[in-house]
Every structure is written in structure tokens, then in C-alpha cells.
Amino acid sequence: MHFEFTPITMEYVKEIDDWDFSGFAEEVMMTPYIESYEKDKSLKGPAGCDGFVAMRDGEPVGLFEFNLKGNRLEIGLALRPDLVGKGSGADYVRQGIAFGVQYYDSNIDVVELVVDASNKAAIRVYEKVGFTSIVEDDKEIEMKMEL
């Protein structure tokens, strides 16, 4: 499955905000985008990240967020709820990371993310792609992947 990535817009922020997640992920945090837009018309996500919408066949199917910190790329991501568990997670993660590395055109050698410790399916996908756990507690797992 092939994904195209495009910068997030307010239209996409509102659409993603309406996605109905259940279980470990009750919602994707879209409030920072809305607040930054109201403040200065920029669209910055959590911790000032850059947001991109993953598109497939002209439809928004995911969100990928990036924070570049030196040689590290911190990511956050979500796949539209109706696509979760359909076998496209590893491709989605790989393509999103490849897009981020190309977009920032920097000497990125580490990709990091934080995942809810109860999200076993996502953890398996991240491990399949090449992430390893570096810090764990009862609530979250910090993972990294060397490029």
C-alpha cells in the first residue's frame, strides 16, 4: 500500500479530530494544532511538531508528526481507526519515516517514538519495522530505531 504525505491543513485537523478511536487511544491530540492556528495562523502539533496527513486514493488515512532534534527525528503517528489491524501498519510506519528523513534532508541517524504500553499491536508493528525499547514504565514505552 502506498501513502502520499501532505502538510496538515485546518480541514484535515477537523477531520482527524472526528476520528473515533476506542480502547488505548481515545483520541488523537489535535488541540495544539487548533490553538496554534488561533494564535498565529500556524499549524503546530504537540511540542511544536510538524504535522502531515497520509493520503491514499485521495483520502486522508493517517497522521504523521515530526520533531527534528539534531540527528534525531521524533515521530508521532496515527492511522485512521477503520484501517487499524488490516496489515498496513508496517508499510505506513516505514513510508512515513522515509518521508520525514527526505523532507528534513538532515543527517538523521535515530528515529524515536513513545507508545502507550497497553498498545500491544502498535508495539509489534514498531518492533517489526526495527524499533527497540529503550525506556519502559507501566504507561509508556519509549522506542528508537537506528537508521
Residue frames as qw, qx, qy, qz and C-alpha x, y, z in Angstrom:
[[0.000, 0.889, 0.458, 0.000, 0.00, 0.00, 0.00],
 [0.449, 0.244, 0.015, 0.859, 1.37, 3.40, -0.98],
 [0.206, -0.833, -0.405, 0.314, 0.86, 6.58, 1.06],
 [0.339, 0.578, 0.067, 0.739, 1.40, 10.18, -0.01],
 [0.408, -0.551, -0.441, 0.579, 2.18, 12.78, 2.66],
 [0.133, 0.667, 0.246, 0.690, 0.95, 16.37, 2.58],
 [0.100, 0.130, -0.462, 0.872, 1.19, 19.19, 5.14],
 [0.074, -0.535, -0.803, 0.252, -1.75, 19.29, 7.51],
 [0.097, -0.369, -0.219, -0.898, -4.48, 21.89, 6.97],
 [0.360, -0.063, 0.486, -0.794, -7.30, 23.04, 9.26],
 [0.777, 0.088, -0.267, -0.563, -9.70, 20.96, 7.15],
 [0.701, 0.133, -0.695, 0.087, -7.67, 17.84, 7.93],
 [0.033, 0.199, -0.678, 0.707, -7.27, 18.83, 11.59],
 [0.595, -0.037, 0.225, -0.770, -11.06, 18.90, 11.94],
 [0.833, 0.137, -0.418, -0.336, -11.49, 15.61, 10.08],
 [0.532, 0.196, -0.755, 0.329, -8.85, 13.79, 12.13],
 [0.187, -0.197, 0.546, -0.793, -10.32, 15.25, 15.32],
 [0.747, 0.000, 0.043, -0.663, -13.57, 13.46, 14.42],
 [0.585, 0.205, -0.781, -0.078, -11.98, 10.02, 14.01],
 [0.767, -0.461, 0.082, -0.440, -13.50, 7.63, 16.52],
 [0.393, 0.366, -0.805, 0.252, -10.74, 5.78, 18.34],
 [0.794, -0.492, -0.039, -0.356, -11.52, 3.35, 21.14],
 [0.924, -0.143, -0.215, 0.281, -9.52, 1.47, 23.73],
 [0.656, -0.335, -0.067, 0.673, -5.96, 2.64, 24.41],
 [0.200, -0.011, 0.210, 0.957, -6.21, 5.63, 22.07],
 [0.165, 0.665, 0.639, -0.349, -9.37, 7.54, 22.81],
 [0.349, 0.921, 0.153, -0.078, -8.34, 10.43, 20.60],
 [0.660, 0.237, 0.048, 0.711, -5.51, 11.94, 18.66],
 [0.271, -0.673, -0.251, 0.641, -4.40, 15.25, 20.19],
 [0.381, 0.574, 0.404, 0.602, -5.48, 17.87, 17.68],
 [0.251, -0.911, -0.281, 0.168, -5.93, 20.69, 20.22],
 [0.461, -0.521, 0.204, 0.689, -2.35, 22.01, 19.78],
 [0.322, 0.256, 0.571, 0.710, -2.98, 22.49, 16.05],
 [0.077, -0.808, -0.525, -0.255, -6.17, 24.41, 16.73],
 [0.413, -0.824, -0.134, 0.363, -4.53, 26.57, 19.41],
 [0.463, -0.293, 0.338, 0.765, -1.51, 27.41, 17.25],
 [0.211, 0.471, 0.597, 0.614, -3.80, 28.32, 14.36],
 [0.200, -0.884, -0.418, -0.065, -5.90, 30.59, 16.57],
 [0.498, -0.688, 0.019, 0.528, -2.74, 32.24, 17.94],
 [0.091, -0.664, 0.381, 0.637, -0.77, 32.96, 14.77],
 [0.748, 0.513, -0.093, -0.410, -2.33, 31.02, 11.86],
 [0.203, 0.476, -0.853, -0.072, 0.41, 28.35, 12.03],
 [0.921, -0.146, -0.161, -0.323, -0.36, 24.66, 12.40],
 [0.198, 0.480, -0.792, 0.320, 1.92, 23.16, 15.03],
 [0.792, -0.291, -0.497, -0.202, 1.12, 19.95, 16.83],
 [0.767, -0.635, -0.057, 0.066, 2.12, 18.63, 20.25],
 [0.653, -0.504, 0.203, 0.528, 5.51, 20.01, 21.40],
 [0.135, 0.770, -0.249, -0.572, 5.61, 22.19, 18.28],
 [0.530, -0.041, 0.775, 0.340, 5.80, 19.28, 15.86],
 [0.317, 0.311, -0.442, -0.779, 5.12, 19.47, 12.14],
 [0.629, 0.198, 0.686, -0.309, 2.04, 17.54, 11.07],
 [0.241, 0.274, -0.677, -0.639, 1.46, 15.74, 7.79],
 [0.788, 0.152, 0.328, -0.498, -1.57, 13.87, 6.56],
 [0.255, -0.158, 0.899, 0.319, -1.10, 10.48, 4.94],
 [0.624, 0.388, -0.015, -0.678, -3.26, 10.17, 1.85],
 [0.295, -0.034, 0.919, 0.259, -4.32, 7.10, -0.07],
 [0.137, 0.471, 0.771, 0.407, -6.51, 7.33, -3.15],
 [0.050, -0.515, -0.182, -0.836, -7.23, 10.98, -2.36],
 [0.637, -0.656, -0.305, -0.264, -8.50, 10.19, 1.14],
 [0.082, -0.667, 0.576, -0.464, -6.83, 11.12, 4.45],
 [0.883, -0.146, -0.437, -0.088, -5.91, 7.84, 6.16],
 [0.771, -0.321, -0.310, 0.454, -3.33, 8.84, 8.76],
 [0.106, -0.977, 0.124, -0.138, -1.40, 11.48, 10.63],
 [0.824, 0.023, -0.184, 0.535, 2.38, 11.61, 10.91],
 [0.196, -0.977, 0.039, -0.077, 4.09, 14.14, 13.18],
 [0.789, 0.230, -0.190, 0.537, 7.78, 15.06, 13.24],
 [0.303, -0.942, 0.136, 0.050, 10.11, 16.90, 15.59],
 [0.764, 0.431, -0.255, 0.407, 13.68, 17.21, 14.35],
 [0.501, -0.845, 0.188, -0.001, 16.20, 17.44, 17.20],
 [0.229, -0.661, 0.667, 0.256, 19.74, 17.43, 15.85],
 [0.226, 0.278, -0.868, -0.344, 20.35, 13.99, 14.40],
 [0.142, 0.228, 0.926, -0.265, 17.18, 12.57, 15.98],
 [0.365, -0.187, -0.417, -0.811, 13.73, 12.52, 14.44],
 [0.238, 0.147, 0.792, -0.542, 10.93, 12.16, 16.97],
 [0.300, -0.149, -0.646, -0.686, 7.71, 10.87, 15.46],
 [0.417, 0.198, 0.660, -0.592, 4.10, 10.51, 16.43],
 [0.248, 0.060, -0.710, -0.657, 1.56, 8.80, 14.25],
 [0.538, 0.216, 0.628, -0.519, -1.98, 7.57, 13.93],
 [0.046, -0.069, -0.831, -0.551, -3.77, 5.51, 11.34],
 [0.543, -0.161, -0.131, -0.813, -7.47, 6.07, 10.69],
 [0.534, -0.218, 0.689, -0.440, -9.34, 3.71, 13.06],
 [0.882, 0.283, 0.171, -0.335, -11.06, 1.68, 10.33],
 [0.669, 0.595, -0.445, 0.031, -7.63, 0.79, 8.89],
 [0.259, -0.579, 0.710, -0.305, -6.08, -0.41, 12.15],
 [0.647, -0.120, 0.730, -0.184, -5.48, -4.16, 12.19],
 [0.786, 0.555, 0.123, -0.243, -5.69, -4.53, 8.40],
 [0.878, 0.003, 0.266, 0.399, -1.99, -5.30, 7.83],
 [0.468, 0.758, 0.070, 0.450, -0.81, -1.92, 6.55],
 [0.470, -0.877, 0.008, 0.096, 0.84, -0.65, 9.76],
 [0.704, -0.340, 0.308, 0.542, 4.45, -1.62, 8.98],
 [0.469, 0.459, 0.407, 0.636, 4.27, -0.12, 5.47],
 [0.107, -0.931, -0.246, -0.247, 2.71, 3.03, 6.92],
 [0.567, -0.768, 0.120, 0.273, 5.46, 3.44, 9.51],
 [0.681, -0.079, 0.390, 0.615, 8.28, 2.75, 7.01],
 [0.336, 0.615, 0.408, 0.585, 6.88, 5.15, 4.42],
 [0.243, -0.949, -0.171, -0.104, 6.24, 7.88, 7.00],
 [0.625, -0.616, 0.219, 0.427, 9.80, 7.64, 8.31],
 [0.594, 0.171, 0.443, 0.649, 11.21, 7.65, 4.77],
 [0.126, 0.838, 0.341, 0.407, 9.15, 10.76, 4.00],
 [0.420, -0.902, -0.029, 0.095, 10.37, 12.52, 7.17],
 [0.682, -0.355, 0.318, 0.555, 14.01, 11.71, 6.50],
 [0.454, 0.394, 0.453, 0.659, 13.71, 13.02, 2.94],
 [0.054, -0.905, -0.342, -0.247, 11.64, 16.06, 3.93],
 [0.441, -0.878, 0.072, 0.170, 14.09, 17.28, 6.56],
 [0.705, 0.611, -0.185, 0.309, 17.12, 16.45, 4.40],
 [0.302, -0.811, 0.429, -0.260, 19.28, 16.21, 7.50],
 [0.378, 0.368, -0.837, 0.148, 21.79, 13.76, 8.93],
 [0.757, -0.332, 0.187, -0.531, 19.15, 11.81, 10.83],
 [0.381, 0.308, -0.871, 0.036, 20.50, 8.62, 12.32],
 [0.034, -0.175, -0.894, 0.410, 17.93, 7.85, 15.02],
 [0.422, -0.382, -0.381, -0.729, 14.12, 7.82, 14.98],
 [0.058, -0.054, -0.810, 0.580, 12.30, 7.84, 18.31],
 [0.472, -0.403, -0.402, -0.673, 8.71, 7.47, 19.43],
 [0.217, -0.099, 0.745, -0.623, 6.63, 6.92, 22.54],
 [0.511, -0.186, -0.674, -0.499, 3.81, 4.37, 22.58],
 [0.676, -0.402, 0.217, -0.578, 1.16, 3.52, 25.14],
 [0.129, -0.361, 0.916, -0.120, 2.34, 0.37, 26.96],
 [0.599, 0.208, 0.684, -0.361, -1.08, -1.26, 26.50],
 [0.632, 0.632, -0.120, -0.432, -0.99, -0.82, 22.71],
 [0.682, -0.262, 0.656, 0.189, 0.49, -4.27, 22.02],
 [0.715, 0.556, 0.395, 0.154, -0.46, -4.25, 18.33],
 [0.256, 0.952, -0.142, 0.085, 1.40, -0.98, 17.69],
 [0.440, -0.698, 0.559, 0.081, 4.42, -2.19, 19.67],
 [0.784, 0.063, 0.586, 0.196, 4.60, -5.31, 17.48],
 [0.568, 0.784, 0.187, 0.170, 4.46, -3.15, 14.34],
 [0.028, -0.945, 0.324, -0.040, 7.24, -0.88, 15.61],
 [0.614, -0.459, 0.630, 0.127, 9.40, -3.88, 16.51],
 [0.785, 0.373, 0.466, 0.164, 8.76, -5.40, 13.08],
 [0.401, 0.903, 0.002, 0.155, 9.99, -2.18, 11.46],
 [0.679, 0.322, -0.348, 0.560, 13.15, -2.17, 13.61],
 [0.260, -0.729, 0.218, -0.595, 12.39, -0.19, 16.77],
 [0.602, -0.111, -0.708, 0.353, 13.68, -1.37, 20.14],
 [0.473, -0.827, -0.280, -0.119, 12.53, -0.39, 23.60],
 [0.434, 0.429, -0.396, 0.686, 14.84, 1.97, 25.49],
 [0.112, -0.116, 0.564, -0.810, 12.70, 3.10, 28.46],
 [0.445, -0.376, -0.721, -0.374, 9.57, 1.43, 29.83],
 [0.193, -0.073, 0.628, -0.750, 7.13, 2.07, 32.62],
 [0.306, 0.342, 0.850, -0.258, 3.54, 0.99, 33.30],
 [0.384, 0.730, 0.315, -0.469, 2.08, 3.61, 30.99],
 [0.499, 0.820, -0.187, -0.210, 4.53, 4.29, 28.14],
 [0.837, -0.108, 0.334, 0.420, 7.35, 2.74, 26.20],
 [0.157, 0.860, -0.297, -0.383, 10.00, 4.90, 24.56],
 [0.873, 0.154, 0.399, 0.235, 11.40, 3.23, 21.46],
 [0.064, 0.789, -0.373, -0.483, 14.16, 4.03, 19.00],
 [0.882, 0.340, 0.281, 0.165, 15.40, 2.84, 15.66],
 [0.339, -0.570, 0.421, 0.619, 18.89, 3.40, 14.31],
 [0.683, 0.691, 0.053, -0.231, 18.99, 4.34, 10.63]]
